[in-house]
Amino acid sequence: QTPLDVASSWCRLSCQRYRCVKDIELLLQIECEDEVRMIGIHGVGGIGKTTLAKAIYNRMFRLFDSSCFLSDVRSEAEEVGLVKLQEKLLQQVLKTEDIKVGSVAQGINLIKARLGSKKVLIVLDDVDHKKQLESLTRERSWFGLGSLIIITTRDERLLCRLGEKERYEAKLLNDNEAMLLFCWHAFDRHFPPEDYVNLARDIIKYSGRLPLALVTLGSHLHGSSVEEWGHEFEKPRAIPHCDIQKILKISFDGLDDETQTVFLDIACAFHGFDEHEVTEILNACGFHAKIAIATLVQK
């Protein structure tokens, strides 16, 4: 078993990021060996759930008989299917390529039979559908005592079976952390040159302190002059950088048609309006606004 690659710039962040890892470790009660533990990390796309899960994995995988980090479960399930994901899980944990799964039901039986006595660490990254959890880690009894299952998702509703202390909301960076992360990608240093300070602050404000946006914009502006920065900064205000847009579009595409329409109405016509007023207007238009807004909050 070997540690996973974690972005070096993330590792350079202040103690806040380290505290996030420690907070989760406290929730997990590391020394607990008489049960199978699960924890769900949820938050918007680009906030750093995967990086946080990798950091926890790297700190803990040596405590287990075996481990598995299944990356990008959402797209893998779409591209190769749940059966292949079950195979991948079994092959990584059991360290063999010989295992073949014929159906989801057979995969479930194999997971229960082969992993039921093993203390394992399993990470399911970027889960977006209940059937993925049901096929891979539905019951704690499928795994040996002392096992730990970590799930990352944008949709908190998928974690409804977990207790309150088993759910962790990934948090945005604070202003200092955001500046540090952005500067490492834009300048290869902790702080901006004097001529760039105000522009850097404007970009951090625009990014909403979202790690993905900071890394993407910092890398894009690396090596550019102040004048070029001023010109480039006007572009993302109208059209987000394609990498950021791609990540956020995943969340949008995961909404049903009505919720997508409600989202667009709110974004285009009701920015800054009172929630109760917006709900009444949308309900009058035939939408189930309260349900749609609750879904948007959880996404």
C-alpha positions in Angstrom: 0.0 0.0 0.0 1.3 3.4 -0.9 0.1 7.0 -0.1 -1.9 9.0 -2.6 -0.6 12.1 -4.4 -1.9 15.3 -2.7 -1.4 18.7 -4.3 1.7 20.2 -2.7 0.1 23.7 -2.5 -2.7 22.2 -0.4 -0.2 20.8 2.0 1.4 24.3 2.4 -1.9 25.8 3.7 -2.2 26.9 7.3 -3.2 24.9 10.3 -6.9 25.3 9.3 -6.6 22.6 6.7 -4.7 20.4 9.1 -7.5 21.0 11.6 -10.1 19.8 9.1 -8.3 16.4 9.0 -8.0 16.3 12.8 -11.7 17.2 13.2 -12.7 14.2 11.0 -10.3 11.9 12.9 -11.9 13.0 16.1 -15.3 12.2 14.6 -14.0 8.8 13.6 -12.6 7.9 17.1 -9.4 6.4 15.6 -8.9 3.7 18.3 -12.4 2.3 18.0 -12.0 -1.4 16.9 -15.4 -2.9 17.8 -17.5 -1.4 15.0 -17.5 -0.5 11.3 -17.3 3.3 11.0 -18.6 5.4 8.1 -18.2 9.1 7.5 -19.5 11.3 4.6 -17.8 14.4 3.5 -20.1 16.7 1.5 -19.9 20.1 -0.1 -20.0 21.9 -3.4 -17.9 20.9 -6.4 -14.3 22.3 -6.2 -14.3 22.9 -2.5 -11.6 20.2 -1.9 -13.5 17.1 -0.7 -11.3 14.7 -2.7 -8.1 16.4 -1.5 -9.3 16.2 2.1 -10.2 12.5 1.6 -6.8 11.8 0.2 -5.1 13.5 3.1 -7.1 11.4 5.6 -6.4 8.2 3.6 -2.6 8.9 3.6 -2.6 9.5 7.4 -4.6 6.3 8.2 -4.1 3.6 5.6 -1.3 1.9 7.5 -3.7 1.2 10.3 -5.7 -1.3 8.2 -5.2 -4.7 6.8 -5.9 -3.4 3.3 -7.3 -0.2 1.7 -8.9 1.1 -1.5 -9.4 4.6 -2.9 -12.1 4.5 -5.6 -11.7 7.8 -7.5 -14.5 9.6 -9.4 -17.2 7.0 -8.7 -19.8 9.1 -10.5 -18.1 9.1 -13.9 -16.7 5.6 -13.5 -20.2 4.2 -12.8 -21.4 5.9 -16.0 -18.4 4.8 -18.2 -17.7 1.2 -17.1 -20.7 0.4 -14.8 -21.2 -0.8 -11.2 -19.9 -4.3 -11.8 -16.5 -3.0 -12.9 -16.4 -0.8 -9.8 -17.1 -3.8 -7.6 -14.3 -5.7 -9.4 -12.0 -2.8 -8.8 -12.8 -2.6 -5.1 -12.2 -6.3 -4.6 -9.0 -6.3 -6.7 -7.5 -3.4 -4.8 -8.4 -4.7 -1.3 -7.4 -8.3 -2.0 -4.4 -7.3 -4.1 -5.2 -9.6 -7.0 -6.4 -9.1 -10.6 -8.0 -12.6 -10.8 -11.4 -11.6 -9.4 -14.2 -11.2 -12.0 -17.7 -10.2 -11.2 -20.7 -11.2 -13.4 -23.5 -9.1 -12.0 -24.1 -6.5 -9.2 -25.8 -9.2 -7.1 -22.8 -11.5 -7.4 -20.5 -8.5 -6.6 -22.3 -7.8 -3.4 -22.0 -11.5 -2.3 -18.3 -11.5 -3.1 -17.8 -8.3 -1.1 -19.6 -9.7 1.9 -17.8 -13.1 1.6 -14.2 -11.8 1.0 -14.1 -8.6 3.1 -16.4 -9.6 6.0 -13.4 -10.5 8.2 -11.0 -7.9 7.0 -10.3 -4.5 8.7 -10.3 -2.3 5.6 -10.2 1.4 4.7 -12.3 2.2 1.7 -12.9 5.7 0.1 -15.7 6.2 -2.4 -14.9 9.5 -4.0 -17.6 11.7 -5.8 -20.6 9.5 -5.3 -23.8 10.9 -6.9 -26.3 8.1 -6.7 -27.8 5.9 -4.1 -27.3 2.7 -6.2 -23.5 3.3 -6.1 -23.5 3.1 -2.3 -25.9 0.1 -2.3 -23.6 -1.8 -4.7 -20.3 -1.1 -2.9 -20.8 -0.4 0.8 -24.5 -0.7 1.6 -24.2 -2.5 4.9 -21.5 -2.1 7.6 -21.8 -5.9 8.2 -20.1 -6.5 4.8 -16.7 -5.5 6.4 -14.6 -6.6 9.3 -14.7 -4.8 12.7 -12.5 -1.7 12.8 -13.1 -1.0 9.1 -13.6 2.6 7.9 -15.7 3.7 4.9 -15.3 7.3 3.7 -17.7 8.8 1.2 -17.4 12.1 -0.6 -20.4 13.6 -2.4 -21.9 16.9 -3.5 -25.4 15.7 -2.4 -25.8 15.6 1.3 -29.1 13.6 0.9 -27.1 10.5 0.0 -25.7 10.5 3.5 -29.1 10.4 5.2 -28.4 7.0 6.7 -25.4 8.3 8.5 -25.7 9.8 12.0 -25.2 13.6 12.5 -21.6 12.9 13.8 -20.8 10.9 10.7 -21.3 13.8 8.3 -18.7 16.5 7.7 -19.3 19.6 5.6 -16.2 20.6 3.7 -15.5 24.3 4.4 -14.4 27.2 2.3 -10.9 28.6 2.8 -10.6 31.7 4.9 -9.1 34.9 3.4 -5.5 34.1 4.4 -5.7 30.5 3.1 -7.3 31.7 -0.1 -4.5 34.2 -0.7 -1.8 31.6 0.1 -3.3 29.0 -2.3 -3.8 31.5 -5.1 -0.3 32.9 -4.7 1.4 29.5 -4.8 -0.1 29.0 -8.3 0.2 32.5 -9.6 3.6 33.5 -8.2 5.2 30.4 -6.7 5.4 32.2 -3.3 3.3 32.9 -0.2 2.2 36.4 -1.1 1.8 38.6 -4.1 4.2 41.3 -5.4 3.2 44.8 -4.3 1.9 45.7 -7.7 -0.5 42.7 -7.8 -1.9 42.9 -4.2 -5.2 44.7 -5.1 -5.8 42.5 -8.2 -5.1 39.4 -6.2 -7.6 40.5 -3.6 -10.2 41.2 -6.3 -9.7 37.7 -7.8 -10.0 36.0 -4.4 -13.2 37.9 -3.8 -14.5 36.8 -7.2 -13.5 33.2 -6.6 -15.6 33.0 -3.5 -12.5 31.4 -1.8 -13.3 28.1 -3.7 -10.1 26.1 -4.0 -10.7 24.9 -7.5 -11.3 28.5 -8.8 -8.2 29.8 -7.0 -5.9 27.1 -8.4 -7.4 27.4 -11.9 -7.2 31.2 -12.0 -3.8 31.3 -10.4 -2.3 28.8 -12.9 -4.0 30.7 -15.8 -2.5 34.1 -14.7 1.0 32.7 -13.8 3.7 34.8 -15.5 1.3 37.5 -16.7 1.9 41.2 -16.4 -0.3 43.5 -14.3 -1.9 44.8 -17.5 -2.6 41.3 -18.7 -4.1 40.5 -15.3 -6.4 43.4 -15.6 -7.5 42.4 -19.0 -7.9 38.7 -18.1 -9.8 39.4 -14.9 -12.7 40.9 -16.9 -13.2 37.7 -18.8 -14.2 35.3 -16.0 -16.8 37.8 -14.7 -18.8 37.1 -17.8 -17.6 33.6 -18.7 -16.1 31.4 -16.0 -12.9 29.6 -16.9 -13.7 26.3 -18.8 -12.2 24.1 -16.0 -14.3 25.8 -13.4 -17.4 25.7 -15.6 -16.9 22.0 -16.3 -16.9 21.1 -12.5 -19.9 23.3 -11.7 -21.8 21.9 -14.7 -21.7 18.4 -13.2 -23.8 19.7 -10.3 -26.2 21.4 -12.6 -26.6 18.4 -14.9 -27.5 16.3 -11.8 -30.6 18.3 -11.2 -34.0 17.4 -12.5 -35.6 19.6 -15.1 -37.8 21.6 -12.7 -35.0 22.2 -10.3 -32.7 23.4 -13.1 -35.4 25.8 -14.2 -35.8 27.1 -10.6 -32.1 27.6 -10.3 -31.9 29.6 -13.6 -34.9 31.7 -12.5 -33.3 32.5 -9.2 -29.9 33.2 -10.7 -31.2 35.4 -13.5 -34.2 37.1 -12.0 -34.3 36.9 -8.3 -30.7 37.6 -7.1 -30.9 39.3 -3.7 -34.6 38.7 -3.2 -36.1 37.4 0.0 -36.4 33.6 -0.1 -40.0 33.6 1.1 -41.0 36.1 -1.7 -39.2 34.0 -4.3 -40.9 30.8 -3.1 -44.3 32.4 -3.4 -43.6 33.7 -6.9 -42.3 30.4 -8.1 -45.2 28.4 -6.5 -47.6 30.7 -8.3 -45.9 29.7 -11.6 -46.6 26.0 -10.9 -43.2 25.0 -9.4 -42.6 23.1 -6.2 -40.3 25.9 -5.1 -39.6 24.8 -1.5 -38.5 21.3 -2.5 -36.4 22.7 -5.4 -34.7 25.3 -3.2 -34.0 22.7 -0.5 -32.4 20.5 -3.2 -30.2 23.3 -4.4 -29.0 24.0 -0.9 -28.0 20.3 -0.5 -26.3 20.2 -3.8 
